[in-house]
Amino acid sequence: MVRRTTSNEAYANDVRYQDLATGAWTLAAAAGTPPFDDLDVAPGDEYDYALAIEGGAGVLGAVHVTVPSRLGLRLEGARPNPAVGGGFAVAFALDRQAPGDLELLDLAGRRIDRVGLGSLPPGNHVLRLAAHQGLAPGVYLVRLMHAGRTLDRRAVMIH
């Protein structure tokens, strides 16, 4: 991104950027408009941005940016698995903030515990299920329901 200064008032304070491979300058934002947002970045890629005055004293500042990879809905399951008493710590990732639930079911399908997810932001999370319920040894089902999608993982409790 470059803030361009010129003697022509029609172009004063325009924000332009330069493709360093070709040397071409492109208008990003005219004077008085919001700052430039680079909408052409790709998840997981890295970019370098520099602020300079075109025809001026060179680069005023530079920054290196790594664009985060896209988040996806993911249920990693119980940690540790098998667990020994005290319920399950369940690791999962949300791709957006939306209504949902994290549940623990027995093999007959009876719900043992449920935690609502509506206020959790996108990203990685760990929540405890059945922390104070004294679960019997056995196989359980951890279910993540979020934004109309459902993921299941088995969890084992031993004593």
C-alpha positions in Angstrom: 0.0 0.0 0.0 1.3 3.4 -0.9 0.0 6.9 -0.1 0.7 8.9 -3.2 1.5 12.6 -3.1 1.4 14.7 -6.3 1.2 18.3 -7.4 -2.1 17.5 -9.1 -4.8 18.1 -6.5 -7.1 15.6 -8.2 -4.8 12.8 -7.1 -3.5 14.1 -3.8 -3.8 11.6 -1.0 -5.0 8.7 -3.2 -3.9 5.3 -1.8 -2.2 3.2 -4.5 -0.3 -0.1 -4.4 2.5 -1.3 -6.5 2.9 -4.9 -7.8 6.6 -5.4 -7.1 6.9 -8.1 -9.8 5.6 -5.8 -12.6 6.1 -2.3 -11.2 2.5 -1.4 -12.0 0.6 1.0 -9.7 -3.1 0.4 -9.0 -5.6 2.8 -7.3 -6.7 1.2 -4.0 -8.7 4.1 -2.5 -9.4 7.7 -3.6 -8.9 10.6 -1.3 -11.4 10.6 1.6 -12.3 6.9 1.3 -11.7 4.2 3.9 -8.3 2.5 4.2 -7.3 -0.1 1.7 -8.3 -3.7 2.4 -6.5 -6.3 0.4 -9.3 -8.7 -0.6 -7.1 -10.8 -2.9 -5.1 -12.6 -0.1 -5.3 -16.4 0.2 -5.6 -18.3 3.5 -2.2 -19.7 4.6 -0.2 -17.3 2.3 2.3 -14.7 3.4 2.5 -11.1 2.2 4.8 -8.1 2.6 3.3 -4.6 2.6 5.2 -1.3 2.6 4.2 2.3 3.0 6.0 4.7 0.8 5.6 8.1 -0.9 5.6 7.6 -4.7 8.5 9.7 -6.1 9.6 10.5 -2.5 12.1 9.3 0.0 11.5 5.6 -0.2 9.8 3.2 2.1 8.3 4.7 5.3 7.4 1.4 6.9 6.9 -2.3 6.1 5.1 -5.2 7.6 5.0 -9.0 7.0 1.6 -10.7 7.3 0.7 -14.3 7.4 -3.0 -14.9 6.6 -4.5 -17.5 8.9 -5.8 -20.7 7.3 -9.5 -21.1 7.0 -11.2 -22.5 10.0 -13.4 -25.5 9.7 -15.8 -27.2 12.0 -13.8 -29.9 13.7 -14.4 -32.3 16.6 -11.1 -33.7 17.9 -12.8 -35.6 20.7 -12.0 -36.3 24.3 -8.6 -35.6 25.9 -7.3 -38.0 27.1 -9.1 -40.9 25.6 -9.5 -43.1 27.5 -10.2 -40.9 30.5 -10.0 -41.9 34.2 -12.9 -40.3 36.2 -13.8 -36.6 36.2 -15.6 -36.4 32.9 -14.1 -35.5 29.6 -12.2 -32.5 28.2 -13.4 -32.2 24.6 -11.4 -30.3 22.0 -13.1 -28.8 18.9 -13.0 -25.9 16.5 -15.8 -23.7 15.3 -15.7 -21.9 11.9 -18.2 -19.2 12.9 -20.3 -17.9 15.9 -23.6 -19.7 15.6 -26.0 -21.6 17.8 -24.9 -25.1 18.7 -24.4 -27.7 21.4 -21.7 -30.1 22.6 -23.3 -33.2 24.1 -22.3 -36.4 25.9 -24.5 -39.4 25.2 -24.4 -43.0 26.4 -24.6 -45.8 23.8 -28.4 -46.0 24.3 -28.6 -42.4 23.1 -29.5 -40.8 26.5 -28.0 -37.4 27.0 -25.8 -37.2 30.0 -24.5 -33.6 29.6 -25.0 -30.7 27.2 -23.2 -27.3 26.8 -24.5 -24.5 24.6 -22.1 -22.9 22.2 -23.9 -19.8 21.1 -21.5 -17.3 22.6 -18.3 -19.0 21.5 -16.3 -17.2 18.7 -14.7 -19.0 15.8 -11.5 -20.8 16.7 -10.2 -23.7 18.8 -11.9 -24.5 22.1 -11.8 -27.1 24.9 -14.8 -27.7 27.2 -15.5 -30.2 30.0 -18.4 -32.5 29.8 -19.8 -34.5 32.8 -17.0 -33.1 35.1 -19.0 -33.8 38.3 -21.2 -36.7 37.3 -19.2 -39.8 38.3 -19.5 -41.5 34.9 -19.5 -45.3 34.9 -16.7 -47.1 32.9 -17.8 -47.5 29.3 -18.0 -46.1 25.8 -19.7 -42.7 25.3 -20.5 -40.6 22.3 -19.4 -36.9 22.1 -21.6 -35.0 19.7 -20.9 -31.5 18.3 -24.0 -29.9 16.7 -23.3 -26.5 15.1 -25.0 -24.4 12.4 -27.0 -27.4 11.1 -24.0 -29.8 11.1 -23.3 -32.7 13.4 -20.0 -34.5 14.2 -19.6 -37.5 16.5 -16.6 -39.1 18.3 -16.3 -42.0 20.7 -14.9 -41.4 24.2 -14.0 -44.1 26.7 -14.1 -43.8 30.5 -12.1 -46.3 32.6 -11.5 -46.5 36.4 
